[in-house]
Amino acid sequence: MTKIFDIAVIGGGLAGCSTALHARIKGASVVLLERGRCGTQASGVNYGGVRQQGRHSAELPLARRSRSIWSNLETLIGSDCEFTVTGHVKLARNDADMAELAVHRTVLRDHGIHAELLGASDIRRRFPYIGPGYAGASLCAEDGHANPRLVAPGFARAARALGADIREQSQVEAIHVLGDIFSVTLANDPAPVKARQLVNTAGAWGASIAALFGDCVNEAVMAPNMCVTEPIAPLIGPNLGVCGGGIYIRQTAHGSVIFGSGLGTADRDALSARPIADVTRDAAAAAIAMVPQLANVLLLRSWTGIEGRMDDGLPVVGPSPNTAGLFHAFGFSGHGFQLGPAVGAVLAELCIDGHSPTSLHGLSITRFNRAANTHV
Ligand SMILES: Cc1cc2nc3c(=O)[nH]c(=O)nc-3n(C[C@H](O)[C@H](O)[C@H](O)COP(=O)(O)OP(=O)(O)OC[C@H]3O[C@@H](n4cnc5c(N)ncnc54)[C@H](O)[C@@H]3O)c2cc1C
């Protein structure tokens, strides 16, 4: 007789792997279905920024909860995934940016997140390697970065060790609802997978899974253009960014400098993403403007990945309005790595407890229906 799982998870990125782990911790039987290998799409190829500041207020409850999981990774999954609390500095180009950072600081404070405003002289004194011309900055000392290649596989391994059925090379082709059971057809297995609840964490492919249930939203694709240099002596302390979303830079513990700016190209049907040479050149120039000592550092490689982007730049996280037992979390719009651990914890709570203490206000898939209605 076919086993009926409590929960089936589609997609082995960080959101899905964290869901599987947290569902097992809560005692549910869980199967995770991943087309390729866990963490090979956006979750494994991103910049590695683990920052709370700079986020829309709707994301901050998740970001806050995630931050506490990030500092507990060693206990949770047996590896810290190189999570390092370096702080995140968001630089202001002018007084208008400074005013924006001051407003954002109060929003962060409302969510229990402390950020310190710095003037131009503070930047020169504390971060002398940063180039001239910035009016000031906001420093969130508890933000940092991690090695994305380690995180989703680490959650998957921990979930498997607790008894989750993690199935890689398992592409979901079709889903049928038979009474209160989801029956999931795989490309490589004639036996369907059956579960009472279904979690859609299919990343840039999430909207196409949601559409199978009439949950229709527009999810575009984006491909942040990334670069890595040869290792150099320790230079850059915090994870650096700038108002307006231009260049962002961090240095890993072994010395490589990773930076990103602009977009490459991605074809999600072909599972292919490529950086663009001109964008890479512009990013390198912007990196040197921000940290002039990078001028003679060798650029080793550029790359990008396939990320889903919602029209308002916020992810969809929460239950389906049309199908009981179905939950979505996709379209993280370029900033879901930091959120991933908490997204999994919350999805497990929604599936098993029926509610979560973490607010998802503003992230429901239904917000797009409302937006459509207001334009009628
Ligand atoms: C280049 C780049 C840089 C980024 N930098 C940052 C950053 O610094 N900080 C930050 O917070 N965020 C960043 N992001 C965003 C972040 O990486 C993503 O938001 C996050 O990893 C999304 O996780 P996910 O689990 O939702 O999706 P994914 O990691 O894409 O996982 C979805 C999985 O679903 C699988 N799947 C899809 N369809 C099917 C199917 N039919 N059957 C089976 N499996 C399926 C896919 O194979 C994939 O593995 C960046 C993204 C990119 C691309």
The ligand as an SDF file (V2000), in Angstrom:
LIG
                    3D

 53 58  0  0  0  0  0  0  0  0999 V2000
   22.7830   35.4280   -7.8980 C   0  0  0  0  0  0  0  0  0  0  0  0
   21.8600   35.5980   -6.7290 C   0  0  0  0  0  0  0  0  0  0  0  0
   22.2650   36.3450   -5.6210 C   0  0  0  0  0  0  0  0  0  0  0  0
   21.4180   36.4600   -4.4950 C   0  0  0  0  0  0  0  0  0  0  0  0
   21.8860   37.0580   -3.3600 N   0  0  0  0  0  0  0  0  0  0  0  0
   21.1520   37.0040   -2.2190 C   0  0  0  0  0  0  0  0  0  0  0  0
   21.6570   37.5080   -0.9920 C   0  0  0  0  0  0  0  0  0  0  0  0
   22.7990   37.9420   -0.8950 O   0  0  0  0  0  0  0  0  0  0  0  0
   20.8650   37.4740    0.1030 N   0  0  0  0  0  0  0  0  0  0  0  0
   19.6010   36.9730    0.0690 C   0  0  0  0  0  0  0  0  0  0  0  0
   18.9060   36.9930    1.0970 O   0  0  0  0  0  0  0  0  0  0  0  0
   19.1030   36.4380   -1.0830 N   0  0  0  0  0  0  0  0  0  0  0  0
   19.8430   36.4400   -2.2120 C   0  0  0  0  0  0  0  0  0  0  0  0
   19.3650   35.8990   -3.3700 N   0  0  0  0  0  0  0  0  0  0  0  0
   18.0300   35.3160   -3.3640 C   0  0  0  0  0  0  0  0  0  0  0  0
   18.0330   33.9180   -2.7570 C   0  0  0  0  0  0  0  0  0  0  0  0
   19.0990   33.1400   -3.2420 O   0  0  0  0  0  0  0  0  0  0  0  0
   16.6980   33.2360   -3.0820 C   0  0  0  0  0  0  0  0  0  0  0  0
   15.6300   34.1120   -2.7660 O   0  0  0  0  0  0  0  0  0  0  0  0
   16.4950   31.9750   -2.2760 C   0  0  0  0  0  0  0  0  0  0  0  0
   17.6220   31.1470   -2.3360 O   0  0  0  0  0  0  0  0  0  0  0  0
   15.2650   31.2450   -2.8000 C   0  0  0  0  0  0  0  0  0  0  0  0
   15.2020   29.9950   -2.1760 O   0  0  0  0  0  0  0  0  0  0  0  0
   14.1070   28.9690   -2.6160 P   0  0  0  0  0  0  0  0  0  0  0  0
   14.2900   27.7660   -1.8000 O   0  0  0  0  0  0  0  0  0  0  0  0
   12.7820   29.6540   -2.6110 O   0  0  0  0  0  0  0  0  0  0  0  0
   14.4100   28.7130   -4.1890 O   0  0  0  0  0  0  0  0  0  0  0  0
   15.5270   27.8390   -4.9360 P   0  0  0  0  0  0  0  0  0  0  0  0
   16.8050   27.8310   -4.2270 O   0  0  0  0  0  0  0  0  0  0  0  0
   15.5100   28.2870   -6.3640 O   0  0  0  0  0  0  0  0  0  0  0  0
   14.9310   26.3830   -4.8380 O   0  0  0  0  0  0  0  0  0  0  0  0
   13.7920   25.9920   -5.5610 C   0  0  0  0  0  0  0  0  0  0  0  0
   14.0200   24.5510   -5.9580 C   0  0  0  0  0  0  0  0  0  0  0  0
   12.8280   24.0220   -6.5260 O   0  0  0  0  0  0  0  0  0  0  0  0
   13.2100   23.0700   -7.4790 C   0  0  0  0  0  0  0  0  0  0  0  0
   12.0900   22.8260   -8.3740 N   0  0  0  0  0  0  0  0  0  0  0  0
   11.4540   23.7140   -9.1590 C   0  0  0  0  0  0  0  0  0  0  0  0
   10.4810   23.1250   -9.8560 N   0  0  0  0  0  0  0  0  0  0  0  0
   10.4950   21.8180   -9.4960 C   0  0  0  0  0  0  0  0  0  0  0  0
    9.7360   20.6780   -9.8880 C   0  0  0  0  0  0  0  0  0  0  0  0
    8.7550   20.7610  -10.7850 N   0  0  0  0  0  0  0  0  0  0  0  0
   10.0220   19.4820   -9.3170 N   0  0  0  0  0  0  0  0  0  0  0  0
   11.0060   19.3580   -8.4040 C   0  0  0  0  0  0  0  0  0  0  0  0
   11.7730   20.4040   -8.0010 N   0  0  0  0  0  0  0  0  0  0  0  0
   11.5120   21.6180   -8.5460 C   0  0  0  0  0  0  0  0  0  0  0  0
   14.4010   23.7090   -8.1640 C   0  0  0  0  0  0  0  0  0  0  0  0
   15.2090   22.7520   -8.8410 O   0  0  0  0  0  0  0  0  0  0  0  0
   15.1150   24.3920   -7.0020 C   0  0  0  0  0  0  0  0  0  0  0  0
   16.1710   23.6250   -6.4830 O   0  0  0  0  0  0  0  0  0  0  0  0
   20.1580   35.8280   -4.5210 C   0  0  0  0  0  0  0  0  0  0  0  0
   19.7340   35.1110   -5.6520 C   0  0  0  0  0  0  0  0  0  0  0  0
   20.5840   34.9730   -6.7360 C   0  0  0  0  0  0  0  0  0  0  0  0
   20.1330   34.1610   -7.9260 C   0  0  0  0  0  0  0  0  0  0  0  0
  1  2  1  0
  2  3  1  0
  2 52  2  0
  3  4  2  0
  4  5  1  0
  4 50  1  0
  5  6  2  0
  6  7  1  0
  6 13  1  0
  7  8  2  0
  7  9  1  0
  9 10  1  0
 10 11  2  0
 10 12  1  0
 12 13  2  0
 13 14  1  0
 14 15  1  0
 14 50  1  0
 15 16  1  0
 16 17  1  0
 16 18  1  0
 18 19  1  0
 18 20  1  0
 20 21  1  0
 20 22  1  0
 22 23  1  0
 23 24  1  0
 24 25  2  0
 24 26  1  0
 24 27  1  0
 27 28  1  0
 28 29  2  0
 28 30  1  0
 28 31  1  0
 31 32  1  0
 32 33  1  0
 33 34  1  0
 33 48  1  0
 34 35  1  0
 35 36  1  0
 35 46  1  0
 36 37  1  0
 36 45  1  0
 37 38  2  0
 38 39  1  0
 39 40  1  0
 39 45  2  0
 40 41  1  0
 40 42  2  0
 42 43  1  0
 43 44  2  0
 44 45  1  0
 46 47  1  0
 46 48  1  0
 48 49  1  0
 50 51  2  0
 51 52  1  0
 52 53  1  0
M  END
$$$$
